[in-house]
Amino acid sequence: MAVKPISSAGPLSLAKAAKRRAPTHTGAQVATLEGRRPALERFIRRGALPEHPALVDELFALDSVHRGCPVPAQRARLIRQFELLFETIADTQVAGHWRELCLDQIFRPAYALQRLADDETSRREAKALFTRLLTQASCLRITHSDSRDVL
């Protein structure tokens, strides 16, 4: 029995397969996910579970559920993500490798906010996040002495 190569499946069938794998959530599931947000944000902000870097991805996934909501609500969520990551990076009491992880991820909400910009005010708001990050980058330097990691 010959196995059909993926490339011969064609773009339409690949799109259908991707659509089938895309998570869909009911209203009750979204409410359950939203109930997890405060704890998830607290764990990220404090670096309470540094051995679980997937927590940051989980926060982004949680907010991806709301992509169909009004643009102002999406912007507010993205700014909230940015602020959470920025505060975590700036906190020298948080483990260095956790702060580095947050620094690696902070551009995700910033770029998403930039993509949502549809007027001059929202474009300025997105630019302000990048400017803030770049101007305060020297304060956000992470050194190994900042790390509370246990070897």
Buried (B, 14 or more C-beta within 10 A) or exposed (E): EEEEEEEEEEEEEEEEEEEEEEEEEEEEEEEEBEEEBEEBBEBBBBBBEBEEBEBBEBBBEBBEBBEEEEEEEBBEBBBBBBBBBBEBBEBBEBBBBBBBBBBEBBBBBBBBBBEBBEEEEBBEBBBEBBEEBEEEEEEBEBEEEBBEEEE
